[in-house]
Amino acid sequence: MSTWRDDPNAIPPWNERPKCHCGFRTWLQVWTDPLPQGKKGCRFFKCPDINDDFKACTFMQWIDTRPLGRVSLKEEQERRVRQQQIRLKGKEDELKRRRAELGQREAALKIQEEQFQAREAQFKREAEEQKNRYKEPAQSSTSDGRNKKGKFLRSTQ
């Protein structure tokens, strides 16, 4: 039975990756810098906690002593398509989450608007009641024989 160590292009399973000083399982990466010479294209394990909390974990362990073989153009295109599909799926999920959040916000705003309209109607009713309550009843000047100034009118009988 062959293991990932026998195949130079194989990726080690997560549980076989070493742990760094931070206690995390390491990430597998490929060296892309031209220096140190001869290491470009070599795989290595790296701490996933780099730059977390503004501290850098320096754990790094080489897997390959020489660069991996060339990947065919078709394999590289397939890899890029898979990466793009993963990114698109992430964006779709984020869009769904934001739409759901927006729906919740719209529902909350609708409830607030209905409450505001109900309060506004209540204030109008209260203002109308208060206006009617303090309104003086209109008195006719001829009803009790007085004119507007409160003096009695003479009768012309």
Accessible surface in RSA format (square Angstrom, percent):
REM  Atomic radii and reference values for relative SASA: ProtOr
REM  Chains: A
REM  Algorithm: Lee & Richards
REM  Probe-radius: 1.40
REM  Slices: 20
REM RES _ NUM      All-atoms   Total-Side   Main-Chain    Non-polar    All polar
REM                ABS   REL    ABS   REL    ABS   REL    ABS   REL    ABS   REL
RES MET A   1   233.63 121.0 148.30  98.1  85.33 203.2 126.70 107.7 106.92 141.7
RES SER A   2    84.24  71.2  62.01  82.8  22.24  51.2  29.48  62.8  54.77  76.7
RES THR A   3    73.90  52.6  62.44  63.3  11.47  27.3  66.66  89.5   7.24  10.9
RES TRP A   4    24.15   9.7  15.41   7.5   8.74  20.5  18.21   9.7   5.94   9.6
RES ARG A   5   166.94  70.1 135.79  69.2  31.15  74.2  54.44  74.4 112.51  68.2
RES ASP A   6    97.03  68.0  66.32  66.0  30.70  72.6  27.46  64.6  69.57  69.4
RES ASP A   7    68.50  48.0  64.97  64.7   3.53   8.3  24.15  56.8  44.35  44.2
RES PRO A   8    84.92  61.9  79.33  72.3   5.59  20.3  84.82  70.0   0.10   0.6
RES ASN A   9    94.67  65.3  74.81  72.3  19.86  47.8  25.61  61.6  69.06  66.8
RES ALA A  10    24.06  22.1  16.17  25.0   7.89  18.0  24.06  33.9   0.00   0.0
RES ILE A  11   115.39  65.7  95.36  71.0  20.03  48.3  95.36  68.7  20.03  54.4
RES PRO A  12     1.44   1.1   0.00   0.0   1.44   5.2   0.00   0.0   1.44   9.0
RES PRO A  13    60.48  44.1  48.70  44.4  11.78  42.8  60.48  49.9   0.00   0.0
RES TRP A  14   134.37  53.9 127.35  61.6   7.01  16.5 108.80  58.0  25.57  41.5
RES ASN A  15   108.35  74.7  92.98  89.9  15.38  37.0  33.65  81.0  74.70  72.2
RES GLU A  16    86.44  49.6  67.64  51.2  18.80  44.8  29.30  56.7  57.14  46.7
RES ARG A  17    31.46  13.2  30.66  15.6   0.80   1.9   0.00   0.0  31.46  19.1
RES PRO A  18    36.16  26.4  25.29  23.1  10.87  39.5  36.16  29.9   0.00   0.0
RES LYS A  19   119.05  58.1  97.90  60.1  21.14  50.3  43.81  39.4  75.24  80.1
RES CYS A  20     9.66   7.3   0.00   0.0   9.66  22.7   1.20   3.0   8.46   9.1
RES HIS A  21   152.36  83.3 113.27  78.7  39.08 100.0  82.71  85.2  69.64  81.0
RES CYS A  22    60.04  45.4  23.11  25.8  36.93  86.8  15.56  39.4  44.48  48.0
RES GLY A  23    45.72  56.4   0.00   N/A  45.72  56.4  27.94  76.7  17.79  39.8
RES PHE A  24    96.36  48.2  93.59  58.0   2.76   7.2  96.36  58.4   0.00   0.0
RES ARG A  25    70.54  29.6  64.36  32.8   6.18  14.7  11.43  15.6  59.10  35.8
RES THR A  26     0.00   0.0   0.00   0.0   0.00   0.0   0.00   0.0   0.00   0.0
RES TRP A  27   117.57  47.2 117.31  56.8   0.26   0.6 100.78  53.7  16.79  27.2
RES LEU A  28    37.50  20.9  14.18  10.1  23.32  58.6  14.18  10.0  23.32  62.8
RES GLN A  29    57.32  32.1  51.64  37.7   5.68  13.5  18.93  40.3  38.39  29.1
RES VAL A  30    73.39  48.3  58.40  52.9  15.00  36.1  58.40  50.7  15.00  40.7
RES TRP A  31    51.98  20.9  49.31  23.9   2.67   6.3  50.74  27.1   1.24   2.0
RES THR A  32    99.31  70.6  87.68  88.9  11.62  27.7  61.73  82.9  37.57  56.8
RES ASP A  33    75.65  53.0  74.91  74.6   0.74   1.7  10.49  24.7  65.15  65.0
RES PRO A  34    99.35  72.4  90.68  82.7   8.67  31.5  92.59  76.4   6.76  42.0
RES LEU A  35   129.41  72.1 125.35  89.7   4.07  10.2 125.43  88.1   3.98  10.7
RES PRO A  36    68.77  50.1  63.08  57.5   5.68  20.7  68.48  56.5   0.29   1.8
RES GLN A  37   165.79  92.7 140.56 102.7  25.23  60.1  43.66  92.9 122.14  92.6
RES GLY A  38    47.79  58.9   0.00   N/A  47.79  58.9  38.15 104.7   9.64  21.6
RES LYS A  39    47.73  23.3  47.73  29.3   0.00   0.0  30.98  27.9  16.75  17.8
RES LYS A  40   119.04  58.1 113.34  69.5   5.70  13.6  62.22  56.0  56.82  60.5
RES GLY A  41    20.81  25.7   0.00   N/A  20.81  25.7  20.16  55.3   0.65   1.4
RES CYS A  42     0.00   0.0   0.00   0.0   0.00   0.0   0.00   0.0   0.00   0.0
RES ARG A  43    11.52   4.8  11.52   5.9   0.00   0.0   6.31   8.6   5.21   3.2
RES PHE A  44    11.87   5.9  11.87   7.4   0.00   0.0  11.87   7.2   0.00   0.0
RES PHE A  45     7.10   3.6   7.10   4.4   0.00   0.0   7.10   4.3   0.00   0.0
RES LYS A  46    54.95  26.8  54.95  33.7   0.00   0.0  14.26  12.8  40.69  43.3
RES CYS A  47     0.21   0.2   0.00   0.0   0.21   0.5   0.00   0.0   0.21   0.2
RES PRO A  48    34.20  24.9  16.32  14.9  17.89  65.0  16.61  13.7  17.59 109.3
RES ASP A  49    32.16  22.5  28.09  28.0   4.07   9.6   3.87   9.1  28.29  28.2
RES ILE A  50    57.33  32.6  41.67  31.0  15.66  37.8  41.67  30.0  15.66  42.5
RES ASN A  51   113.29  78.1  95.40  92.2  17.89  43.1  26.14  62.9  87.15  84.2
RES ASP A  52    72.61  50.9  64.62  64.3   7.99  18.9  16.03  37.7  56.58  56.4
RES ASP A  53   104.36  73.1  82.65  82.3  21.70  51.3  21.13  49.7  83.22  83.0
RES PHE A  54   209.68 104.9 174.20 107.9  35.48  92.3 181.52 110.1  28.16  80.6
RES LYS A  55   151.79  74.1 144.00  88.4   7.79  18.6  96.27  86.7  55.52  59.1
RES ALA A  56    66.45  61.1  39.07  60.3  27.37  62.3  39.89  56.2  26.56  70.4
RES CYS A  57    18.61  14.1   8.07   9.0  10.55  24.8  12.36  31.3   6.25   6.7
RES THR A  58   119.55  85.0  94.52  95.8  25.03  59.7  72.72  97.7  46.83  70.8
RES PHE A  59    32.34  16.2  27.45  17.0   4.89  12.7  30.76  18.6   1.58   4.5
RES MET A  60    74.91  38.8  46.50  30.8  28.41  67.6  21.58  18.3  53.33  70.7
RES GLN A  61    83.21  46.5  79.27  57.9   3.94   9.4  25.27  53.8  57.94  43.9
RES TRP A  62    82.51  33.1  62.33  30.2  20.18  47.4  43.08  23.0  39.43  64.0
RES ILE A  63    43.03  24.5  12.53   9.3  30.51  73.5  17.33  12.5  25.71  69.8
RES ASP A  64    16.73  11.7  12.07  12.0   4.66  11.0   7.37  17.3   9.36   9.3
RES THR A  65   121.10  86.1 100.24 101.6  20.85  49.7  77.73 104.4  43.37  65.6
RES ARG A  66   183.69  77.1 180.83  92.2   2.86   6.8  59.03  80.7 124.66  75.5
RES PRO A  67    62.52  45.6  48.22  44.0  14.30  52.0  48.22  39.8  14.30  88.8
RES LEU A  68    49.93  27.8  30.59  21.9  19.34  48.6  33.17  23.3  16.76  45.1
RES GLY A  69    51.65  63.7   0.00   N/A  51.65  63.7  38.68 106.1  12.97  29.1
RES ARG A  70   239.00 100.3 202.08 103.0  36.92  87.9  80.17 109.6 158.83  96.3
RES VAL A  71    89.34  58.8  66.28  60.0  23.06  55.6  67.96  59.1  21.38  58.0
RES SER A  72    58.41  49.4  44.83  59.8  13.58  31.3  51.95 110.6   6.46   9.1
RES LEU A  73   134.11  74.7 123.53  88.4  10.59  26.6 126.75  89.0   7.36  19.8
RES LYS A  74   142.68  69.6 139.35  85.5   3.32   7.9  84.06  75.7  58.62  62.4
RES GLU A  75    92.78  53.3  89.33  67.6   3.46   8.2  30.51  59.0  62.27  50.8
RES GLU A  76    38.42  22.1  38.24  28.9   0.19   0.4  20.82  40.3  17.60  14.4
RES GLN A  77    97.36  54.4  95.78  70.0   1.58   3.8  30.45  64.8  66.91  50.7
RES GLU A  78    77.09  44.3  73.73  55.8   3.36   8.0  33.04  63.9  44.05  36.0
RES ARG A  79    90.42  38.0  90.32  46.0   0.10   0.2  49.40  67.5  41.02  24.9
RES ARG A  80   144.83  60.8 142.53  72.7   2.29   5.5  42.59  58.2 102.24  62.0
RES VAL A  81    79.19  52.1  78.51  71.1   0.68   1.6  79.04  68.7   0.15   0.4
RES ARG A  82   130.01  54.6 129.24  65.9   0.77   1.8  60.76  83.0  69.25  42.0
RES GLN A  83    72.89  40.8  70.92  51.8   1.97   4.7  21.16  45.0  51.73  39.2
RES GLN A  84    98.60  55.1  98.60  72.1   0.00   0.0  13.32  28.4  85.27  64.7
RES GLN A  85   107.39  60.1 101.55  74.2   5.84  13.9  36.63  78.0  70.76  53.7
RES ILE A  86   125.09  71.2 119.55  89.1   5.54  13.4 122.25  88.0   2.84   7.7
RES ARG A  87   139.53  58.6 131.90  67.2   7.63  18.2  64.44  88.1  75.09  45.5
RES LEU A  88    91.33  50.9  91.20  65.2   0.14   0.3  91.20  64.0   0.14   0.4
RES LYS A  89   109.23  53.3 108.12  66.3   1.11   2.6  81.65  73.5  27.58  29.4
RES GLY A  90    37.93  46.8   0.00   N/A  37.93  46.8  32.14  88.2   5.79  13.0
RES LYS A  91   140.86  68.7 133.76  82.1   7.11  16.9  82.41  74.2  58.46  62.3
RES GLU A  92    96.13  55.2  93.92  71.1   2.21   5.3  31.70  61.3  64.43  52.6
RES ASP A  93    64.00  44.8  57.74  57.5   6.26  14.8  28.49  67.0  35.51  35.4
RES GLU A  94    64.90  37.3  61.56  46.6   3.35   8.0  36.48  70.6  28.42  23.2
RES LEU A  95    86.89  48.4  85.36  61.1   1.53   3.9  86.68  60.9   0.21   0.6
RES LYS A  96   134.68  65.7 128.60  78.9   6.08  14.5  84.27  75.8  50.41  53.7
RES ARG A  97   123.12  51.7 114.47  58.4   8.65  20.6  75.41 103.1  47.72  28.9
RES ARG A  98   143.90  60.4 139.89  71.3   4.01   9.6  35.40  48.4 108.50  65.8
RES ARG A  99   155.85  65.4 146.43  74.6   9.42  22.4  52.88  72.3 102.97  62.4
RES ALA A 100    61.46  56.5  46.72  72.1  14.74  33.5  58.86  82.9   2.61   6.9
RES GLU A 101    64.13  36.8  61.99  46.9   2.15   5.1  21.74  42.0  42.40  34.6
RES LEU A 102    98.93  55.1  97.21  69.5   1.72   4.3  98.54  69.2   0.39   1.0
RES GLY A 103    33.89  41.8   0.00   N/A  33.89  41.8  27.94  76.7   5.95  13.3
RES GLN A 104   129.72  72.5 119.46  87.3  10.26  24.4  44.40  94.5  85.31  64.7
RES ARG A 105   146.21  61.4 141.27  72.0   4.94  11.8  46.01  62.9 100.20  60.7
RES GLU A 106   102.48  58.8  97.11  73.5   5.37  12.8  35.07  67.8  67.41  55.0
RES ALA A 107    53.89  49.6  45.94  70.9   7.95  18.1  53.12  74.8   0.78   2.1
RES ALA A 108    50.25  46.2  44.48  68.6   5.77  13.1  49.00  69.0   1.26   3.3
RES LEU A 109   113.53  63.2 110.80  79.3   2.73   6.9 110.99  77.9   2.53   6.8
RES LYS A 110   133.33  65.0 130.32  80.0   3.01   7.2  75.54  68.0  57.79  61.6
RES ILE A 111    95.35  54.3  95.30  71.0   0.05   0.1  95.30  68.6   0.05   0.1
RES GLN A 112   104.69  58.5 101.58  74.2   3.11   7.4  31.52  67.1  73.16  55.5
RES GLU A 113   100.19  57.5  94.26  71.3   5.93  14.1  32.26  62.4  67.92  55.5
RES GLU A 114    93.63  53.8  87.71  66.4   5.92  14.1  38.91  75.3  54.71  44.7
RES GLN A 115    94.54  52.9  90.28  66.0   4.26  10.1  31.09  66.2  63.44  48.1
RES PHE A 116   114.57  57.3 114.50  70.9   0.07   0.2 114.50  69.4   0.07   0.2
RES GLN A 117    96.24  53.8  91.57  66.9   4.66  11.1  28.78  61.3  67.45  51.2
RES ALA A 118    62.84  57.8  50.26  77.6  12.58  28.6  58.87  82.9   3.96  10.5
RES ARG A 119   131.40  55.2 128.57  65.5   2.83   6.7  56.15  76.7  75.25  45.6
RES GLU A 120    75.26  43.2  72.59  54.9   2.66   6.3  17.85  34.5  57.41  46.9
RES ALA A 121    41.11  37.8  35.97  55.5   5.14  11.7  40.28  56.7   0.83   2.2
RES GLN A 122    72.18  40.4  72.18  52.7   0.00   0.0  28.45  60.6  43.72  33.2
RES PHE A 123   130.08  65.1 125.87  78.0   4.20  10.9 126.61  76.8   3.47   9.9
RES LYS A 124   138.29  67.5 131.06  80.4   7.24  17.2  83.27  75.0  55.02  58.6
RES ARG A 125   128.83  54.1 124.58  63.5   4.24  10.1  65.89  90.0  62.94  38.1
RES GLU A 126    81.53  46.8  76.99  58.2   4.54  10.8  32.14  62.2  49.38  40.3
RES ALA A 127    58.28  53.6  50.12  77.3   8.16  18.6  53.94  76.0   4.34  11.5
RES GLU A 128    92.54  53.1  91.91  69.5   0.62   1.5  40.71  78.7  51.83  42.3
RES GLU A 129    96.17  55.2  90.99  68.8   5.18  12.3  35.53  68.7  60.64  49.5
RES GLN A 130    97.36  54.4  97.08  70.9   0.28   0.7  15.49  33.0  81.87  62.1
RES LYS A 131   137.71  67.2 124.99  76.7  12.72  30.3  84.67  76.2  53.04  56.5
RES ASN A 132    91.63  63.2  74.62  72.1  17.00  40.9  25.55  61.5  66.08  63.9
RES ARG A 133   159.87  67.1 127.57  65.0  32.31  76.9  61.72  84.4  98.15  59.5
RES TYR A 134   155.27  72.5 131.69  74.9  23.58  61.4  97.54  73.3  57.73  71.2
RES LYS A 135   149.99  73.2 128.41  78.8  21.59  51.4  81.20  73.1  68.79  73.3
RES GLU A 136   152.14  87.3 132.89 100.5  19.25  45.8  47.29  91.5 104.85  85.6
RES PRO A 137   113.00  82.4  93.32  85.1  19.68  71.5 104.92  86.6   8.07  50.2
RES ALA A 138   108.80 100.0  68.63 105.9  40.18  91.4  78.45 110.5  30.36  80.4
RES GLN A 139   164.03  91.7 127.75  93.4  36.29  86.4  40.53  86.3 123.50  93.7
RES SER A 140    65.52  55.4  45.24  60.4  20.28  46.7  44.94  95.7  20.58  28.8
RES SER A 141    45.70  38.6  33.90  45.2  11.80  27.2  15.75  33.5  29.95  42.0
RES THR A 142   104.88  74.6  84.12  85.3  20.77  49.5  61.59  82.7  43.29  65.4
RES SER A 143    86.35  73.0  44.69  59.6  41.66  96.0  43.75  93.2  42.60  59.7
RES ASP A 144    87.66  61.4  62.96  62.7  24.70  58.4  45.22 106.4  42.44  42.3
RES GLY A 145    30.21  37.3   0.00   N/A  30.21  37.3  27.95  76.7   2.26   5.1
RES ARG A 146   106.32  44.6 106.21  54.1   0.11   0.3  12.24  16.7  94.08  57.0
RES ASN A 147    50.94  35.1  44.24  42.8   6.70  16.1  16.49  39.7  34.44  33.3
RES LYS A 148   195.61  95.4 156.99  96.3  38.62  92.0 107.97  97.2  87.64  93.4
RES LYS A 149   173.85  84.8 138.92  85.2  34.93  83.2  91.82  82.6  82.04  87.4
RES GLY A 150    39.94  49.3   0.00   N/A  39.94  49.3  23.22  63.7  16.71  37.4
RES LYS A 151   138.02  67.3 133.74  82.1   4.28  10.2  85.18  76.7  52.85  56.3
RES PHE A 152   144.22  72.2 122.03  75.6  22.18  57.7 122.03  74.0  22.18  63.5
RES LEU A 153    96.71  53.9  75.41  53.9  21.30  53.5  76.98  54.1  19.72  53.1
RES ARG A 154   223.16  93.7 197.97 100.9  25.19  60.0  75.81 103.6 147.35  89.3
RES SER A 155    88.01  74.4  57.09  76.2  30.92  71.2  37.64  80.2  50.37  70.6
RES THR A 156   137.67  97.9 102.02 103.4  35.65  85.0  78.70 105.7  58.97  89.1
RES GLN A 157   207.40 116.0 132.84  97.1  74.56 177.5  73.42 156.3 133.98 101.6
END  Absolute sums over single chains surface
CHAIN  1 A    14512.0      12378.2       2133.8       7936.6       6575.4
END  Absolute sums over all chains
TOTAL         14512.0      12378.2       2133.8       7936.6       6575.4
